[in-house]
Amino acid sequence: MVEAGKELVSHDPAKAKAMLDAAGYALDGDVRKAPDGTPLEFELVMPSGWSDWVQAGQIIAQNLKEIGVRVKLRRRRGHGLVRRHLQGHVPALARQHQHQPDAL
């Protein structure tokens, strides 16, 4: 972890596991399950062709695997990806927001 961002983000798998246990998401083998027995898993979509996004997705998936959450990584072309996400067809999308400052 970069020291400059240490106060912004922490990586504490033990604390995350305890919080999930307390919320009723028990570990069953290598995956956590919701109180109704549904596995805690999701698909993370990222734009293909961007190695930094792919690497970030791999890190996210590995970190979540440590606490029993399954993540399937999927790469897709960027064209129309955000639109499909906003329409609800892509539930978890790694993306960047750009905001323009207000004109004076």
C-alpha positions in Angstrom: 0.0 0.0 0.0 1.2 3.5 -0.8 1.9 5.4 2.5 0.2 8.6 1.2 -3.1 6.8 1.0 -2.8 4.7 4.1 -5.4 6.9 6.1 -7.9 6.6 3.2 -8.0 2.8 2.8 -7.1 -0.1 5.0 -6.8 -3.8 4.2 -8.0 -5.8 7.1 -9.3 -9.3 6.0 -9.8 -10.4 9.6 -12.1 -7.4 10.4 -14.0 -8.0 7.1 -14.5 -11.7 8.0 -15.8 -10.7 11.4 -18.2 -8.2 10.0 -19.5 -10.7 7.5 -19.9 -13.3 10.2 -21.8 -10.8 12.4 -24.1 -10.0 9.5 -25.0 -13.7 9.0 -22.8 -14.4 6.0 -21.2 -17.6 7.1 -18.2 -19.3 5.4 -19.2 -22.6 3.8 -16.0 -24.2 2.5 -14.3 -21.4 0.5 -17.4 -19.2 -0.1 -19.6 -17.2 2.1 -23.3 -17.7 2.0 -26.2 -15.3 2.8 -28.5 -16.4 5.6 -30.8 -17.9 2.9 -27.9 -20.0 1.6 -27.2 -18.0 -1.6 -23.5 -17.9 -2.3 -21.9 -14.4 -2.1 -20.6 -14.0 -5.6 -20.8 -11.5 -8.4 -19.4 -10.6 -11.8 -17.1 -7.6 -12.1 -16.9 -6.2 -15.7 -14.0 -4.0 -16.8 -13.1 -2.5 -20.1 -10.8 -4.7 -22.1 -7.5 -3.4 -23.5 -6.6 -1.4 -20.4 -4.1 -3.4 -18.4 -4.4 -1.1 -15.3 -8.1 -1.8 -15.1 -7.6 -5.6 -15.6 -4.9 -5.6 -12.9 -7.2 -3.7 -10.5 -9.9 -6.2 -11.1 -7.5 -9.1 -10.4 -6.5 -7.4 -7.1 -10.1 -6.8 -6.1 -11.0 -10.4 -6.9 -8.1 -11.8 -4.9 -8.8 -9.6 -1.9 -12.5 -10.6 -1.9 -11.5 -14.3 -2.3 -9.5 -14.0 0.9 -12.8 -13.3 2.8 -14.9 -15.8 0.9 -16.5 -13.7 -1.8 -16.4 -15.1 -5.3 -15.8 -12.7 -8.1 -15.9 -13.6 -11.8 -13.9 -11.2 -13.9 -15.2 -10.3 -17.3 -13.6 -8.0 -19.9 -15.7 -6.3 -22.4 -15.1 -3.7 -25.1 -15.7 -0.2 -23.7 -18.2 0.8 -26.5 -21.6 0.8 -24.9 -20.4 -0.7 -21.6 -21.3 2.3 -19.4 -24.7 2.5 -21.1 -25.3 -1.2 -20.4 -24.2 -0.7 -16.8 -26.6 2.2 -16.3 -29.5 0.1 -17.8 -28.8 -2.6 -15.2 -27.3 -5.2 -17.5 -23.8 -5.0 -15.9 -24.2 -4.9 -12.1 -20.6 -4.3 -11.1 -18.5 -2.2 -13.4 -15.0 -0.9 -12.8 -15.0 2.6 -14.3 -13.8 6.1 -13.9 -15.8 9.3 -13.5 -14.6 12.5 -14.9 -16.1 15.8 -13.6 -15.6 19.1 -15.2 -15.4 22.1 -13.0 -18.1 24.7 -13.3 -17.4 27.4 -15.7 -16.9 30.8 -14.2 
